[in-house]
């Protein structure tokens, strides 16, 4: 995503027609310094064709674009239509002229027209997004396991059989297990058959050689007998030893119904011949793996960073859609420079089993914060108290932060493992 500084521009903001898709991709590759293979370009073309597309035109030239996948995101207690922002690019000749600001304003109108109360994105430059109301709502660990010796565990792995299945047949087998995670983990996207095929399993082979980094064909291992919903699965690739680097297993995704099921899958991955390292780029911050291993030195957290950024486009609708862990009745002074309809003083009344109310009021505020901080807290991953301690939100009534944090809490931290 590229940046701009000023709210004024002479460009024309309008939808990008299908006839301009190739021009749009050329702009994205210019902005991100990419030169993809033909197969990857075709994949991007197919993705962009299905997106909502907002462009900035300067005369006959396309100077900027924003794409948005029409996805559904799991939230506490349910699911919500979401605009998943992608392909955001501004031509280097048009930076700092308000192009991005204008395109996002166009996208917010599309969100309203399509009934999508939230938007999300993956940040290529995290310094940009807060001023547009995005907050980092999920967090992920990257993990590396020393598999030069058997994985030491504190509990017995699930004894059901493990079996390798053909990736071409995997979507129907894996989908029920993945879908079972949605009510428990916010921050996850629902998947249709095309998403499984192209984004998860890469059956068309659109990933570039740079992305694969020498790793081989995609493998899928499943826990459980044929015909039953699997107890878990792992999608992974392997690389043998050579070129002064050890053999390794790279895990794209691992899902399990229980800690013993997860233990069985991790044990399998750590036992693959000619490999001495298992690595995965994204795991939940509360992943049971970090607790079920007997030797914590064998599992190393190699990185920790925000993953999915969320923007509440319609605060009232977004708050009404989620569930609440405990009763809350607070007056919140909310700021939103980009979407004034969200800004103002509101009374939030919510709780388990009741209809959420978000109504304008003139009562004195218990809390004051920006929509960016509310978005970061929305999925239950970031307690508001962190932002109060950082001076980014204000508690006017003692105990108000504690009550709101208790209401927003979820049993499992939100997690987004796939970067669309």
C-alpha positions in Angstrom: 0.0 0.0 0.0 1.3 3.5 -0.8 1.0 6.7 1.1 -0.3 10.2 0.6 -0.5 13.3 2.8 -3.0 15.8 1.6 -6.8 15.6 1.3 -7.1 17.5 -2.0 -6.6 16.0 -5.5 -7.8 16.7 -9.0 -8.1 13.0 -9.9 -11.4 11.5 -10.8 -12.5 8.7 -8.3 -14.6 6.0 -10.0 -15.0 2.3 -10.4 -12.4 0.4 -12.4 -14.1 -1.5 -15.3 -13.0 -5.0 -16.3 -11.4 -3.5 -19.4 -8.8 -1.8 -17.2 -7.8 -4.8 -15.2 -4.5 -5.2 -16.9 -3.7 -1.5 -16.4 -4.6 -1.9 -12.8 -2.2 -4.9 -12.3 0.6 -3.0 -14.1 0.1 -0.2 -11.6 0.2 -2.6 -8.6 3.4 -4.2 -9.9 4.9 -0.7 -10.4 4.0 0.3 -6.8 5.3 -2.9 -5.2 8.3 -3.5 -7.5 7.0 -6.9 -8.7 7.6 -8.9 -11.9 5.4 -11.9 -11.5 5.3 -15.0 -13.7 2.5 -15.3 -16.2 0.7 -17.9 -14.1 0.8 -15.6 -11.0 -0.4 -12.6 -13.1 -3.4 -14.7 -14.3 -4.2 -15.5 -10.7 -4.0 -11.9 -9.7 -6.2 -11.0 -12.7 -8.9 -13.5 -11.5 -8.7 -12.2 -8.0 -9.0 -8.5 -9.0 -11.9 -9.3 -11.3 -14.0 -10.5 -8.4 -13.1 -7.5 -6.2 -14.9 -4.2 -5.7 -12.5 -1.8 -7.4 -12.1 2.0 -6.8 -9.7 3.8 -9.1 -8.2 7.3 -9.3 -8.0 8.5 -12.9 -5.9 11.5 -14.1 -7.2 12.2 -17.6 -6.9 8.8 -19.3 -4.3 7.4 -16.9 -5.0 5.2 -13.9 -3.1 6.8 -11.1 -4.3 4.8 -8.2 -6.5 1.9 -7.2 -8.0 0.1 -4.2 -9.5 -3.4 -4.5 -11.6 -5.1 -1.9 -12.5 -8.8 -1.7 -16.0 -9.5 -0.6 -15.4 -11.8 2.3 -17.0 -12.8 5.5 -15.1 -12.5 8.8 -15.7 -14.5 12.0 -16.3 -12.1 14.9 -17.1 -13.0 18.6 -20.4 -14.8 18.5 -21.0 -14.7 14.7 -19.8 -13.6 11.3 -19.9 -10.3 9.4 -19.6 -9.3 5.8 -16.2 -7.6 5.3 -14.4 -5.6 2.7 -10.9 -7.2 2.6 -8.7 -4.4 1.2 -6.0 -5.4 -1.4 -4.1 -4.2 -4.4 -3.8 -0.7 -2.9 -1.5 1.3 -5.1 -0.7 4.9 -6.0 1.5 5.8 -9.0 4.9 7.3 -7.9 4.0 10.5 -9.9 0.8 11.0 -7.8 2.0 10.4 -4.2 1.2 13.0 -1.5 -1.7 14.4 -3.5 -4.6 12.9 -1.5 -5.2 10.0 -3.9 -5.3 7.3 -1.2 -7.6 9.4 1.0 -10.0 10.0 -1.9 -10.0 6.3 -2.9 -10.7 5.1 0.6 -13.6 7.5 0.9 -15.0 5.9 -2.3 -14.5 2.5 -0.7 -16.4 3.5 2.5 -19.3 4.4 0.3 -19.1 1.0 -1.4 -19.1 -0.7 2.0 -22.2 1.2 3.0 -24.0 0.3 -0.3 -23.1 -3.4 0.1 -23.9 -3.7 3.8 -20.3 -4.4 4.9 -19.8 -2.7 8.4 -16.1 -3.6 8.6 -13.0 -3.5 6.4 -9.7 -5.2 6.9 -6.2 -5.3 5.4 -2.7 -6.7 5.8 -0.3 -3.8 6.3 2.8 -3.6 4.1 3.6 -0.3 5.9 2.1 -0.1 9.3 2.7 3.6 9.7 0.0 4.4 7.1 -3.1 2.8 8.4 -4.0 4.4 11.8 -4.9 7.7 10.3 -7.5 6.0 8.1 -9.1 4.4 11.2 -7.5 0.9 11.0 -6.3 -0.8 14.2 -4.2 -3.9 14.5 -6.8 -6.4 15.7 -5.1 -9.8 15.6 -1.6 -10.8 16.4 0.5 -13.8 15.3 3.7 -15.6 16.4 6.1 -17.2 14.0 7.5 -20.4 15.4 10.4 -22.7 14.8 10.8 -26.2 16.2 14.1 -28.0 16.6 13.2 -31.4 15.0 16.7 -32.9 15.1 15.3 -35.0 18.0 11.7 -36.3 18.7 9.3 -33.6 20.0 9.0 -34.0 23.7 5.4 -33.6 24.9 3.7 -33.2 28.3 0.6 -35.2 27.1 -0.1 -38.3 25.0 -0.9 -37.5 21.3 -4.2 -38.5 19.9 -3.9 -42.1 18.8 -6.1 -41.9 15.7 -4.3 -42.7 12.4 -2.5 -40.1 10.3 -2.9 -40.3 6.6 -1.7 -38.3 3.6 -4.3 -37.2 1.1 -4.2 -35.7 -2.4 -4.4 -31.9 -2.2 -6.9 -32.0 -5.1 -9.3 -33.8 -2.8 -8.4 -31.9 0.4 -11.0 -29.1 0.4 -14.0 -31.3 1.1 -12.1 -33.2 3.8 -10.5 -30.2 5.6 -13.4 -27.7 5.3 -15.5 -29.2 8.2 -12.6 -29.0 10.6 -11.7 -25.5 9.6 -15.3 -24.3 9.7 -15.5 -25.7 13.3 -12.9 -23.2 14.4 -15.0 -20.1 13.3 -17.3 -19.9 16.3 -14.2 -20.1 18.6 -11.7 -17.9 16.9 -12.6 -14.4 15.6 -10.5 -13.0 12.8 -10.9 -15.9 10.4 -12.4 -15.8 6.9 -15.1 -18.2 5.7 -13.9 -20.1 2.6 -15.7 -21.3 -0.5 -14.4 -24.0 -2.8 -12.5 -21.5 -5.0 -10.7 -20.0 -2.0 -9.7 -23.4 -0.8 -8.4 -24.4 -4.3 -6.5 -21.2 -5.1 -5.6 -19.5 -1.9 -5.1 -22.4 0.6 -4.1 -25.4 -1.5 -2.5 -23.5 -4.5 -3.8 -26.2 -6.9 -3.0 -24.0 -9.9 0.6 -23.4 -8.8 0.3 -19.6 -8.9 2.8 -19.1 -6.0 6.1 -17.7 -7.3 9.5 -19.5 -6.9 10.5 -16.7 -4.4 7.5 -17.5 -2.3 8.4 -21.2 -2.2 12.1 -20.6 -1.4 13.1 -24.1 -2.5 10.3 -26.0 -0.8 8.6 -28.7 -2.8 5.1 -29.8 -3.5 2.3 -29.1 -1.1 1.3 -32.0 1.2 -1.7 -32.5 3.3 -1.8 -34.8 6.4 -5.1 -35.6 8.2 -5.8 -37.1 11.6 -8.6 -39.6 11.6 -10.2 -42.3 9.5 -11.7 -41.7 6.0 -15.3 -40.6 6.1 -15.2 -38.7 9.5 -14.6 -35.1 10.2 -10.8 -35.1 10.8 -9.5 -34.4 14.3 -7.0 -32.1 12.7 -4.9 -31.5 9.6 -1.7 -29.8 8.5 -0.9 -28.3 5.1 2.9 -28.2 4.6 5.9 -28.4 2.2 9.3 -29.9 2.7 12.9 -29.0 1.6 15.7 -31.5 1.8 19.2 -30.6 3.1 21.6 -28.8 0.8 23.1 -25.4 -0.1 24.5 -25.1 3.4 21.1 -25.2 5.0 19.3 -28.0 6.8 16.3 -29.9 5.7 13.1 -28.2 6.8 9.3 -28.5 7.0 7.3 -25.3 6.3 3.8 -25.5 7.7 1.2 -23.3 5.9 -1.7 -24.2 8.2 -2.5 -26.5 11.1 -5.9 -27.0 12.7 -6.8 -29.4 15.5 -9.9 -30.0 17.6 -7.9 -30.6 20.8 -4.4 -30.4 22.4 -3.9 -34.2 21.9 -4.8 -33.8 18.2 -2.4 -30.9 17.8 0.3 -33.0 19.6 -0.2 -35.8 17.1 0.2 -33.5 14.1 3.2 -31.6 15.5 4.9 -34.9 16.4 4.4 -36.1 12.8 5.8 -32.9 11.3 8.9 -33.2 13.6 9.5 -36.8 12.5 9.9 -36.3 8.8 13.1 -37.8 7.5 16.0 -35.6 6.3 14.6 -32.6 8.1 15.8 -31.0 11.3 13.6 -27.9 11.5 9.8 -27.2 11.4 8.8 -23.6 10.8 5.5 -21.8 10.6 5.0 -18.1 9.9 1.7 -17.5 11.8 0.3 -19.1 14.9 -2.1 -17.7 17.5 -0.5 -15.9 20.4 -2.3 -18.4 22.8 -1.3 -21.5 20.7 -1.4 -24.6 22.9 1.9 -25.7 21.3 3.8 -23.3 23.5 2.5 -25.1 26.6 2.1 -28.8 25.6 5.9 -29.2 24.8 7.9 -30.7 27.6 11.1 -28.9 26.6 10.3 -25.2 25.9 13.7 -24.7 24.5 12.8 -27.0 21.6 10.1 -24.5 20.4 11.3 -21.0 19.7 9.1 -18.0 19.0 11.0 -16.2 16.2 8.7 -13.3 15.7 5.6 -11.5 17.0 3.7 -8.9 15.0 0.3 -7.6 14.2 -1.5 -9.5 11.4 -5.0 -8.4 10.4 -5.9 -4.7 10.7 -9.6 -3.9 11.1 -11.6 -0.7 10.3 -15.1 -0.2 11.7 -16.9 1.4 8.8 -20.3 1.4 10.6 -19.6 1.3 14.3 -23.3 0.8 15.3 -23.7 -2.2 13.0 -20.4 -3.7 14.0 -21.0 -3.5 17.7 -24.6 -4.9 17.3 -23.3 -7.9 15.4 -20.8 -9.2 18.0 -21.5 -11.0 21.3 -20.4 -9.8 24.8 -18.9 -11.7 27.7 -20.4 -9.6 30.4 -22.9 -6.7 30.9 -21.7 -3.2 30.1 -23.3 0.2 30.2 -20.9 3.0 29.4 -20.8 6.4 27.7 -18.1 6.6 25.1 -16.8 9.7 23.4 -15.6 8.3 20.0 -13.5 10.1 17.4 -13.5 9.3 13.7 -12.0 11.9 11.4 -12.6 10.0 8.2 -16.2 9.0 8.8 -18.0 11.7 10.9 -21.2 9.6 11.1 -19.3 7.4 13.6 -18.0 10.2 15.7 -19.8 11.6 18.8 -20.9 10.6 22.3 -22.8 7.4 22.6 -24.1 5.1 25.3 -23.2 1.5 24.8 -25.5 -1.0 26.5 -24.7 -4.6 25.8 -24.3 -8.0 27.5 -24.8 -11.8 27.1 -28.2 -12.6 25.5 -29.3 -9.1 25.0 -29.7 -6.7 22.1 -26.8 -4.2 21.8 -27.7 -0.5 22.0 -25.5 2.3 20.7 -27.3 5.5 21.0 -26.3 9.2 20.9 -26.3 10.9 24.3 -25.3 14.2 26.0 -24.3 12.4 29.2 -20.7 12.8 30.5 -18.3 10.3 29.0 -16.9 7.3 30.9 -14.3 6.8 28.2 -12.8 8.7 25.3 -11.0 7.0 22.4 -10.6 7.0 18.6 -12.2 4.5 16.2 -8.7 3.1 15.6 -8.4 1.9 19.2 -12.0 0.6 19.2 -11.2 -1.4 16.0 -8.1 -2.9 17.7 -10.3 -4.0 20.6 -13.3 -5.2 18.6 -12.3 -8.8 18.0 -11.2 -9.3 21.7 -7.4 -9.4 21.0 -6.3 -6.0 22.4 -7.5 -4.9 25.8 -8.4 -1.2 25.9 -6.3 -0.8 29.1 -3.1 -1.1 26.9 -4.2 2.0 25.0 -5.1 3.9 28.2 -1.6 3.1 29.6 -0.1 4.3 26.4 -2.0 7.6 26.6 -4.1 6.8 23.5 -7.5 6.5 25.3 -8.8 8.3 28.4 -10.7 6.8 31.3 -13.0 9.4 32.8 -14.9 7.1 35.2 -12.8 4.8 37.4 -13.4 1.1 36.5 -14.9 1.9 33.0 -11.9 0.4 31.2 -12.1 -2.8 33.3 -15.8 -3.2 32.5 -15.4 -2.7 28.8 -12.4 -5.1 28.6 -14.4 -7.7 30.5 -17.3 -7.3 28.1 -15.1 -7.6 25.0 -13.1 -10.6 26.3 -13.1 -13.9 24.3 -12.2 -17.4 25.4 -9.6 -17.7 22.6 -7.6 -14.8 21.1 -8.5 -13.8 17.6 -6.2 -15.1 14.9 -5.8 -14.6 11.2 -3.4 -17.1 9.6 -3.8 -16.4 5.9 -2.6 -13.3 4.1 -5.0 -13.0 1.2 
